[in-house]
Amino acid sequence: MPFWSGRLDGAERVYTNNLSDTLKKLKITAVDRTEGSLEGCLDCLLQALAQNNTETSEKIQASGILQLFASLLSPQSSCTAKVANIIAEVAKNEFMRIPCVDAGLISPLVQLLNSKDQEVLLQTGRALGNICYDSHSLQSQLINMGVIPTLVTLLGIHCHNAALTEMCLVAFGNLAELESSKEQFASTNIAEELVKLFKKQIEHDKREMIFEVLAPLAENDAIKLQLVEAGLVECLLEIVQQKVDSDKEDDIAELKTASDLMVLLLLGDESMQKLFEGGKGSVFQRVLSWIPSNNHQLQLAGALAIANFARNDGNCIHMVDSGIVEKLMDLLDRHVEDGNVTVQHAALSALRNLAIPVVNKAKMLSAGVTETVLKFLKSEMPPVQFKLLGTLRMLIDAQAEAAEQLGKNVKLVERLVEWCEAKDHAGVMGESNRLLSALIRHSKSKDVIKAIVQSGGIKHLVTMATSEHVIMQNEALVALALIAALELGTAEKDLESAKLVQILHRLLADERSAPEIKYNSMVLTCALMGSESLHKEVQDLAFLDVVSKLRSHENKSVAQQASLTEQRLAVES
């Protein structure tokens, strides 16, 4: 990304035939420092650059004059603005940027940002911007030289100078893309200055330029809070109110930008909590009113905002008690047939987060959330599938009745088994496996196990036991142990064909397996002893040797379970 734009052209286009003479004369006057002669030479150069920038720049480079420019960038000289202007013009050419750096121009230019002369500031900004165009390393150098606090100060002092303001904004927008800049920005009053400037703007283009600065800055949590405290949210809400009914392209774009930025501010924990104000904040209430809106962008932003407010138990409990679940369900009902996928995804995200606190689960289940969510079972959109699965998994956590009811839903179980094979969408595949396991673990129901066996789900649970994620391995092993304890005869063939015994042997023998994985693998091994064919597989693989070694495991639970398992295997052998 560029640092500053080189759009602020300064020279009139006047023809000159005497470029070589001018360059020779400039070399002499630059040493003599004869102001009048020097100024005339600089004017000629600017005229030549205006007529043919590339050719003139090539001649300037060949003449070696660039090396003299560093000494001409003096705050006391009346020619400084013109020298900076020439540097800005030649640095429009990519081939001139490194020569400008090599000529040592960056340091004196940075020092000129402390000038009181507005024309010097403008041309200096252009020069630095064009030299550092598209160079992260040079932009990082400028950050290390402290340009950010200087520019923020300039913006505050010269906010009535449109050209200088624009130069600062373009600089901020591009410097803010570098992560190294965020800490420096956070130590200035950039938030206050930008909000103050934003409030004055009535033109769409000017506001858009400020938005381009705000978006990357608002990725930083400290700056998020500063922007909230500076009153940015109130500005954004006002824009939403002004533009919501407009069908003009610019207004629609600005509505989207404002509502997206609003959601971004809520990603910070402190800024989010400040705006929530215990659920009584005016900002929270306004955002809540977006959900029943007929505008898809506002519906989306409203649902995403609720999902962000729902990042701690206190907020979630308050929101469920205040009827937000019903609003989200109504919104989803409006998007079942050929609905807006982003709205579906956002509303499901909000419901998933709201379902995390234990006290909310029963309330949301009785409100009919599962029925609403299941309407999207036919969705072919992975983001929607992913959030649907996560929402159901959160809802049935420790809710035996709900888990059994869902687990006996053949359409759901068949869809889960289908999604367990969605290799192109790892998130959907993982969540499908986890929900299959959860249905068994929370229901402990024979009917649920039978439904999963009949739908071909056993092989996926066995595969899940080999996951790279310990939590998923553990969930799979616990579910498989319940299957073995409650319906071993029904699942026996599927467990054999999925090579469960070989996998258990590998998990027990692998030194990298977590203690809980070893423990649950032994519990499951004991549960498999009730099957003649699986028992034989356990004997053939010499499990006793592996298990006996685990009696001296550093984890006491693992060591104790190893002793019990060894006894069981010895008795059964």
N, C-alpha and C positions, 0 to 999 in steps of 0.2 A: 504493500500500500504506500502511496505517496505520503510525504510529510506535510509540506505545504503545496498548495496548487500554484502553478506558474501562470495563472490566468490574468493577473492584474498587470496588463501591459502599460508601459510608461512612455515609450518614445513615439514621436510622429514619424511617418514614413517620408524621409527626405533623401533624395538621391545624392550619392557622393562618388566621385571618381578617384579620390586621392587617398585611398585606404592605406596604401604602403607608406606614403609620406606621413600620414597621420600617426601611424604606429611608430615610425622613426622619431617623429617630433615628441610623441608621448613619452618615449623612453628618456628623452633628454629632460623634458619638463617635470617628469615624475621625480627625477633626481634633484633638479633645481628647485622644485616646489613653487614654480611661478604660477600663482592661482589663476590669473586670467588666461594664460596660454594653456594651462592644464584643463581648464573648464572648456575651452574651445575644442581641444583634442577629444575630450570625453563626449561632447555633443556630436562631433563627427562620427565617432565610433557608434554611438546610439543610433544615428541616422543610417549608418551602413548596416547595422544589425536589423533595423526595421525593414530595410529593403531586401536583404538576403542574409538571413540569420546563419544558416549552415556554412556558407562560403566565408563569411566574415569571421565566424568562430574558428574555422580552420586556420585562417591567416593569423588570428590572435594567438592561437596555440603555437603556431610555427614561429612567431616573432619572439616568444619567450616573455611577453609583457605580463602574463599572469603572475609571475613571481614578484612583480613590483606592486601588484594590487594590495597585498597584505599591508604594506607600509602606507598605502593611501587611505586605508579604512580608519581614519582618525576621527574621533568624536568632535575635534575642534575644527576640522576642515569643512569649508563650504561645499566641497566637491564630493563629500562622502556618499551622499544619496545617489549621485550619478555613477560612482564606482560600483556601489552595491547593485544598482539597476543593470549595469553592463554584466556583472557576474550572474545576475538572475537570468538575463537574456541568453548568455552563452551556455548556461547550465540547463537550458531547455533541451540541449543536444546531449544525448547519452554519452557520446565519446568525450565530452568536455568535463564530465563530473569527477572522474578520478584525477585528471590534471588540476582541477580546482582544489581537491583535497590535498594533493601533493604540493600545491603552491602554498599550503598553510593558511587557507582562507577561512576555515571554519571557526577557529578560535577568535580572531578579531571580529568576525560577524556576530558571534554569540555575545561578545562584549558590547556590541552596538545595540543590543536589545535593551540596554539600560539608558539609551538616548532619550532626550525629551522631545526631539524633532520627529514629528509624525511621518514626514516623508522618508526620513532615514529609517524609521522603524518599519515602514511598509516595504521599502525596497530590500532591507535586510532580511525581513521575513520571506520575501519572494526568493531571494538568493539562497538562503539556507534550505528552503523547501525544495527548490529545483536541484540543488546539489545532492540532497539526501533522498530524492525521489526513488521510491521502490527499493530502498536499501535499509533493511532492519538493523544491520550493524552500525551504520552511520546514525540512524535514528536513536539507537541505544546509546551511542556516544553523546548525542545531544542531551539525552535524559540524564546521563551521568554528569554532564556539565551544568546541570541545574536549570535548563530552559523552562521547565514546566511551571515552577513558582513565578518565574519572571513573566511568562506569557499570561498567567492568571491575573497577575497584578496589572499588566497592560490592558487586559480586557476590562477590568474594573475602571481604570483611569480613562480609557479611550472608547467607552461603550457608545459614544455618539458619533464616532468616526466609522462609517459603514464599511469602508475598505479594510481598515485595521481589524475591525470586529470579525469580518469574514476570514481574514488571514488567520486570526487566532483560532476560530472555530474549525477551519480545515486542519490546522495543526493539531488541535486537541483530538479531533476525530481519528486521525491517523496514528498519533502517538498512543492513544488509548487502546489501540489494538495490541500493543506490546504489554505483556504481563508485567514487565519490570517498571512500567509507568504508574501502575495503580497505586502503589504505596505513596509515591510523590504527590499524585493527584489528591489522595485522601488527606494529605497533610496541609492542603491549601483550602481556600474557601471557594473552590470551583463550583460546588453545588449551589451555593448562595448566588454567585455571579450568573450562572446559567439560568437559574429559575427567574432571577430578576430580569435578565435579558429576554427570556421566553415570554414573560408577562407583557412586555412592550410590543411584541411582534404581532402583526395582523396579517402579514403576507404568508401564504402557504409555503413558498420556497424558503423563506427565512426560518420558519418554524421547522421545516424539514431538515435544514442544516443543523439546527440545534438538536433535533432528535437523533441525528447521526452521531453526535457527540455523546448524548445521554445514554444511548443503548450500550455501547461498550463499557462506559464508566459504571453503569448500573449493574454490571456483572460482579463488581466488588462489594462485599457485604457492608464494609464501613461506609462506602460512598452511597449505597442504597439508603442507609439510615440518615445520612446527611441530606440526601435529596428529599426524603420524607419530611425531615425537620424543616427544610427550606420551603416547603409548601408545594412541591411539584405535583403531588397527588391531586390537590384541589384544581390545579391547572388542567390536568389530564381529564378529570371528571367533567370540567366545564367544556372541554373540547368534545367529549363524548355526547354531552347534552346538546351541544350546538349542531353536531354533524349527524346524529343518529337517523334523522328522517330524510337526509339529503341523498339524491341519486347521482350527484356529480362525482366524477372519477377521483378528483383531488380530495374531496371530502371523505369519500369511502376509504381512501388510502390513509388519510390522517386519523380517522376513527380507528382503523386497524392498528396503526402505529401507537396511538395513545393507549388503547386497551391492552396491547401486547406489553408495552412498557410498564403499565400498571401491574400486570401479572409478574413481570420480572422483578419489580420492587418487593413483591411478596415472597420471593424466594429466600430472602434474608430473614433469619429467625427474629432478630431484634426489630427490623422494620415491619415484619408481618405482625408481631405481637403489639407493636405500637398502634398499628392501624386497626387491629381487632378490638382493642379497648374493652376486653371482657364481653365481646359480642354486642356492645351497645354503641360502638363507634359509628359516626355518620358515614365514614368511608365504607365500612363493612356493610352497612344497610343499603347504601347506593349500589354496591357491587351485587348484593343479593337481588336487587330489583332487575338486574340484567337477565337473570335466568329465565323468567317468563316472557322476555322480550321476543319480538318477531324477527329481530335482526340476528342472523347466525353468528356474526362476529362477536356480538355482545353475549349471546348464549355461551359461546365458546369461552370467552374471557371470564364470564361469571362462574362457569363450572371449574375452570382452571384456578380461579381465585379461591373458590371453596376448597378445592383439593390442597391448595397451599396453606390456607388457614387451618386445615385439618392435619397439622403436623405435630400436635401434642394432644394428649388425652383430654386435658381440660377444655380446650377449644372444641374437640370432637363431641364431647358429652353435651356441652352447651348447644351446639348446632343441631344435634339430633333432637334434643328436648325442645328446640324452638321451631321444629317443623321443616327443616331444610331437606330432609330425606324425601318428603312428599313432593317438594318442588323439583328435585332432581329426577324423581320417577316420572313426573308429568313431562319433564323435558325429554327424557328418553322415549316416552310413549309417542312424542311428536316426531321422533326420528327412527322409528322402527322400519317402516317401508321406504326404501330408497332414501334413507336419512343421510345427514351430513356426518361423515365418518369422524372428522375431528371433534365434533360436538359429542358424538357417542363415546369416543375415547376419553374425552375430558370428564364427562358426567360419570362414567364408570370409574375413572381414577378417583374422583371425589368420594363416591360411595365406598370404594375399597379402603381409602384412608379413614373414613368415618366409622368403618366396621372394625377397626383395630382394637379400641377399648372394649374390655369384656362386657361392661354394662350396656354397651350399645347393641351388641349382637342380637339379643332376644327382641329388643325394641324394633330393630330393622327387619328381623325375620317376620315379626307379627305385622309390620307395615306392608309386607308383601314384596320386599326387595328381590328375593330370589325369583319370583314369578316374572318381575319386570326384566331382570337380567337375562333370564332364560329365553326371552323373546329374541335375543341377539345370537342365539346358538347357531343360526344358519349363516351368520356373517362369514364372508370369505376374506375379511381384512385382518391380517395378523395383529395390528395394534389393538383392534377391538377385541379380538380373541384373547389376547394376552391379558387385558384388563378385566374382561369377563371372568376368566379363570381365577385371577387374583382376588377378585371381589367375592366369588363363591367360596374360595378357600378360607378367606378371612371370616366370612359369615358362619361357617360350620365349625370353626375352631372351638372345641369343647362343647359343642351343641349336638348331642347324640341324636335327638329326634330329627333335626334338620339334616344331619349327615345321612341318616338312614333314608329319609324321604328322597333326597337327591340321589343317593346311591342306588335306589330301586328304580330311578328314572332311566329306562333303557336307552332312550334317545340321547340323553346326556352322556351316559357311559360309552355308548358307541361313538359319539363325537369325540370324547376324550381319547379313546383308543386310536381313532383316526389322527388326531392332532399329535399323539405321542410319536407319530412317524413323520412329523413335519420337519424334516432335516434342514430345510432351507430357513427355518425360523426357530432358532435355538431357544428363544424366550418362550414361545408358545409350547414347544416340545417339553421344556423343563417344567413349566407351570401345569401342563396336562398331567405329567407324571406325578407331580406333587399333589394335585387334587385327587387323582386316583388313590394314592396312598392315604390322603387325609380322610376320604370317604370311609375307608376301612378302619383307620385308627380311631376316628371319633365316633363311629357308629357301633363298632364291634359287632356287626350284624352278619349272620349267616346269609341272609337274603342278598345283602349288598355284595358279599364275596362271590356268591353264585352268579350274580349279574355280571360282575367283572370277569369271572372265569369264562362265562358263556360268550362274552364280547371279545375275548382274546386279549385281556389286559394283563395277564400274569407275566408274559414275557417282557413287557415293558417295565414292570416293577423289578424284575430280576436284573434287567439292564441298568435300571436306576441305582441298584446297589453297587454298581461299578463307577458311579459318577465321580467327577473330580472334586465335587463339593461334598464335604463331610456331612453337612446337614441333610442333603438329599440322600446320601447313602444310608444314613441313620433312619430317616423316615421310611425308606424302602424296606430295610431290614425289620423294623418294628411291624410294618404292615404284613410282610411275609410271615413273620412269626405268628401273627394273629390268624392268618390264613391256615398255617400249619396246625394251629391249636384248635381252630373251629371247623375247618372244612378241608382237611388234608386229602381225604378220598376224592373229593370233587376236583381239587387242583393238582393232584399227584402227577398226571401225565404232562401237564403244561410245565410243571416245575422241573420234571426230568428233561423235557425237550429244550428247555431254556438253560440247561446245564448249571442249575443252581448250586449243586454240591461242589462242582469244580470251582465255581466262583468263591464259595465260602472257604474252601481250602486255601485258595490264593490270598484271600483277605486275611486269614489267620496267619499265614506264613510270611506275609509281607511286613517287614519291620516298620514301614512307613505308615501302616494303617493306624488311625487314631484309636485310643483306648476304648472309646464307646463303640467303635466299629468292631473291634475284636470281641468285646463283651456281647454285643447283640448277635454277632455271627455265631458265637457258641450257644446262646439261647436258642437261636433258630436251628442250629445243628441238632440239639437235643429234641426239639419239637418234630424234626423230620424222622426220628427213630420209629414213629408209629407207622411209617410206610415201608413195606418189605423191600421194594425196589430201591427206594432212596437210602434205606438203611444199608443195603448191600453196597451202594456207591460209596457211602461214608467209610465202610470197612475196607473196600478196595483201595481207597486213596490214603490209607494209613493216617487218619486224623489223630490217632492217639499220640503219635510222635510229635506232631505240631502242637497239640494242646498241652502235652506234658511240659514242654518248654515254657509255656506261658504261666506255669504255677509260680515262677520266680519273677514275674513281671512287676515293675515298680509301682504300677497302679493296683491298689489293694482289691478293688472290685473285680478287675480283670483276673488277678491271681486266684481269688476265691471262686469265681465262675469257672476258671480252668480246672480247679480241683473237682468241682461238682460235675463238670462235663466229662472229665477223665473217668470218674467213677461210673457215670452213666454209660459211657462207651465201653468200659471194661465189663460191666454187667451184661450189656447187650451183645457183646462179641461172641 
